[in-house]
Amino acid sequence: MNDFLQSIIDRDPAAKSKLSLILTYPGVKAVFFHRIANFFQLAKFYLVARIISQLSRFLTGIEIHPGAKIGKNLFIDHGMGVVIGETSEIGNNVTIYHMATLGGIAPSINSNDQRQVKRHPTLSDCVVVGSGAQILGPVMIGANSKIGANAVVTKDVPENAVMVGIPAKNVGTATEEFKAYGVTPGSDTKLDWWKTIKIILFKA
C-alpha cells in the first residue's frame, strides 16, 4: 500500500499526502474495491464480486469488472467515467485518466460464443492513457506507450509509441519518463507537427 500511494505522489503534483489519497482520490478507492471484488471473482462468487464492483462504481464513478487483471501501482486520475472490461489486463505503473475505456468491439449478440474469450485490451507496463481515449478489442499496448487524449485505438501499439487521432496513429517516440495525458509537445516526443496536424484533421 505504501509503494502504491508513493507511486501516485510521484505522478501527481496535486497529491499532498498519503492520507489525502486514501480519503479523497476515487482512483485509490476503485483499485482497493477491485482487489476485493477480484478475490471473490477468482473464488467463483460471481454475484458478490459484481455487487462489490457496482458499489465501487456508485462511490467513485469508475467501473472495473471484477475479472480484470491489474498489476501494481495502477493510478486512475480523476477517474470519472473510466470503464475497464472483464478481460482487460493492465501491467505495472499504468496511468489512466478520466473517461477512458478499455472495451470490447464485439456486438452484444451471440454472448455464449464470447464467454471465456479475450475481448478487451492488454496494457503493458508504464502505459499512459489520456482522458477520453478509447482502447477497443483484444489489442496489445506496448510498454511505455502514450495514448493521447480522445484517441481511438483498435490495433496493436508498439513499445514507446505516441498514439493520437481517430483512428489512432503513431506519431512519435515516447521516453519512459511520465507525461500526463499522453502527449507533451517538445518534451518526450519527436514529432513532425505538420504530419500530426494532417493525421488529426484529415486522417491522412
C-alpha positions as CSV (number, residue, x, y, z in Angstrom):
1,M,0.0,0.0,0.0
2,N,2.8,2.4,0.9
3,D,4.5,1.8,-2.5
4,F,1.2,2.2,-4.3
5,L,0.5,5.6,-2.6
6,Q,4.0,6.8,-3.2
7,S,3.8,6.0,-6.9
8,I,0.7,8.3,-7.1
9,I,2.5,11.1,-5.4
10,D,5.4,10.7,-7.8
11,R,3.0,11.1,-10.8
12,D,0.5,13.7,-9.5
13,P,1.8,17.1,-8.3
14,A,-1.7,17.7,-6.7
15,A,-1.2,14.8,-4.3
16,K,-0.3,16.4,-1.0
17,S,-0.2,13.4,1.4
18,K,-0.9,9.7,1.5
19,L,-3.8,10.3,3.8
20,S,-5.4,12.7,1.3
21,L,-5.0,10.0,-1.3
22,I,-6.8,7.4,0.8
23,L,-9.6,9.8,1.8
24,T,-10.2,11.8,-1.4
25,Y,-8.9,10.1,-4.5
26,P,-11.6,8.0,-6.2
27,G,-9.0,6.0,-8.2
28,V,-7.4,4.8,-5.0
29,K,-10.8,3.6,-3.7
30,A,-11.6,1.9,-7.0
31,V,-8.4,-0.1,-7.0
32,F,-9.0,-1.1,-3.4
33,F,-12.5,-2.3,-4.1
34,H,-11.3,-4.1,-7.2
35,R,-8.8,-6.1,-5.2
36,I,-11.7,-7.3,-3.0
37,A,-14.1,-7.9,-6.0
38,N,-11.4,-9.8,-7.9
39,F,-10.8,-12.1,-4.8
40,F,-14.5,-13.1,-4.9
41,Q,-14.4,-13.4,-8.7
42,L,-11.5,-15.9,-8.5
43,A,-13.3,-17.8,-5.8
44,K,-16.3,-18.0,-8.2
45,F,-18.6,-15.9,-6.0
46,Y,-19.5,-14.0,-9.1
47,L,-22.6,-12.2,-7.8
48,V,-20.8,-11.0,-4.7
49,A,-17.9,-9.8,-6.9
50,R,-20.3,-7.8,-9.2
51,I,-22.1,-6.3,-6.2
52,I,-18.8,-5.0,-4.8
53,S,-17.8,-3.6,-8.2
54,Q,-21.1,-1.9,-8.6
55,L,-20.8,-0.4,-5.2
56,S,-17.4,0.9,-6.2
57,R,-18.9,2.3,-9.4
58,F,-21.6,4.1,-7.3
59,L,-19.0,5.6,-5.0
60,T,-16.3,6.5,-7.5
61,G,-17.7,6.8,-11.0
62,I,-15.2,4.2,-12.1
63,E,-16.3,0.8,-13.4
64,I,-13.8,-2.1,-13.2
65,H,-15.1,-5.6,-14.0
66,P,-14.1,-8.0,-11.2
67,G,-12.4,-10.2,-13.8
68,A,-10.0,-7.6,-15.0
69,K,-6.3,-8.4,-14.2
70,I,-4.5,-5.4,-12.7
71,G,-0.8,-5.1,-11.8
72,K,0.9,-2.9,-9.3
73,N,0.5,0.8,-8.9
74,L,-2.4,1.5,-11.3
75,F,-3.2,5.2,-11.0
76,I,-6.7,6.2,-12.2
77,D,-6.5,10.1,-12.0
78,H,-9.8,11.9,-11.6
79,G,-11.4,8.7,-12.8
80,M,-15.0,9.7,-13.6
81,G,-16.3,7.6,-16.5
82,V,-13.4,5.2,-16.7
83,V,-14.5,1.7,-17.8
84,I,-12.3,-1.4,-17.7
85,G,-13.7,-4.5,-19.2
86,E,-13.8,-8.1,-18.0
87,T,-10.8,-9.5,-19.9
88,S,-8.6,-6.4,-19.7
89,E,-5.1,-6.9,-18.4
90,I,-3.1,-4.0,-17.0
91,G,0.6,-4.1,-16.2
92,N,2.6,-2.2,-13.5
93,N,2.7,1.6,-13.1
94,V,0.0,2.3,-15.6
95,T,-1.8,5.7,-15.5
96,I,-5.4,6.1,-16.8
97,Y,-7.2,9.5,-17.0
98,H,-10.9,10.1,-16.8
99,M,-13.5,9.0,-19.4
100,A,-11.1,6.4,-20.8
101,T,-12.4,3.0,-21.9
102,L,-10.7,-0.4,-22.1
103,G,-13.6,-2.0,-24.0
104,G,-14.6,-4.7,-26.5
105,I,-15.7,-4.4,-30.1
106,A,-17.9,-7.4,-30.5
107,P,-21.7,-6.7,-30.7
108,S,-23.8,-7.7,-27.7
109,I,-25.2,-10.7,-29.6
110,N,-24.1,-14.4,-29.5
111,S,-23.0,-13.8,-26.0
112,N,-22.4,-17.5,-25.4
113,D,-19.8,-17.6,-28.2
114,Q,-17.9,-14.7,-26.5
115,R,-17.6,-16.2,-23.0
116,Q,-14.1,-17.0,-21.8
117,V,-12.8,-15.3,-24.9
118,K,-10.2,-12.4,-24.7
119,R,-12.3,-9.3,-25.7
120,H,-10.5,-6.4,-24.1
121,P,-7.1,-4.7,-24.3
122,T,-3.8,-5.6,-22.6
123,L,-1.7,-2.7,-21.4
124,S,2.0,-3.3,-20.7
125,D,4.0,-1.6,-18.0
126,C,4.2,2.2,-17.7
127,V,1.5,3.0,-20.3
128,V,-0.3,6.4,-20.0
129,V,-3.9,6.6,-21.3
130,G,-5.1,10.1,-21.8
131,S,-8.6,11.4,-21.0
132,G,-11.3,10.2,-23.2
133,A,-9.1,7.7,-25.0
134,Q,-10.9,4.5,-26.2
135,I,-8.8,1.3,-26.5
136,L,-11.0,-1.3,-28.0
137,G,-10.7,-5.0,-28.6
138,P,-8.1,-7.6,-27.6
139,V,-5.2,-5.3,-28.7
140,M,-1.7,-5.2,-27.1
141,I,-0.4,-1.8,-26.0
142,G,3.4,-1.8,-25.7
143,A,5.4,-0.7,-22.7
144,N,5.9,3.0,-22.1
145,S,3.4,3.9,-24.8
146,K,1.4,7.1,-24.5
147,I,-2.2,7.1,-25.7
148,G,-3.2,10.7,-26.4
149,A,-6.5,12.3,-25.1
150,N,-9.5,11.1,-27.2
151,A,-7.5,8.8,-29.3
152,V,-9.3,5.7,-30.6
153,V,-7.0,2.6,-30.7
154,T,-8.2,-0.6,-32.4
155,K,-4.8,-2.1,-33.4
156,D,-1.7,-3.3,-31.5
157,V,0.6,-0.5,-30.4
158,P,4.4,-1.0,-30.3
159,E,6.5,-0.1,-27.3
160,N,7.4,3.6,-26.8
161,A,4.7,4.8,-29.2
162,V,2.8,8.1,-29.1
163,M,-0.7,7.5,-30.4
164,V,-3.1,10.3,-31.4
165,G,-6.2,10.8,-33.5
166,I,-9.2,8.8,-34.8
167,P,-8.2,6.2,-35.7
168,A,-5.0,6.5,-33.6
169,K,-1.7,6.7,-35.5
170,N,1.8,6.5,-34.1
171,V,3.3,10.0,-34.4
172,G,6.4,9.8,-32.4
173,T,8.7,8.1,-29.8
174,A,8.0,8.3,-26.1
175,T,10.6,8.0,-23.4
176,E,10.0,6.1,-20.1
177,E,9.5,9.5,-18.3
178,F,5.9,10.0,-17.2
179,K,4.0,12.7,-19.1
180,A,0.4,13.4,-18.2
181,Y,-2.3,13.0,-20.9
182,G,0.0,11.1,-23.2
183,V,1.5,13.8,-25.3
184,T,3.6,16.8,-24.3
185,P,4.9,18.8,-27.3
186,G,8.7,19.3,-27.4
187,S,9.4,17.2,-24.4
188,D,9.1,13.4,-24.6
189,T,8.1,13.2,-28.2
190,K,9.8,13.7,-31.5
191,L,7.1,14.8,-33.8
192,D,6.6,16.0,-37.4
193,W,4.0,18.6,-36.4
194,W,2.6,19.1,-39.9
195,K,2.2,15.3,-40.2
196,T,0.5,15.3,-36.8
197,I,-2.0,18.0,-37.8
198,K,-2.8,16.2,-41.0
199,I,-3.4,13.0,-39.1
200,I,-5.8,14.7,-36.6
201,L,-7.7,16.8,-39.1
202,F,-7.7,14.8,-42.3
203,K,-6.9,11.3,-41.1
204,A,-4.1,11.3,-43.6
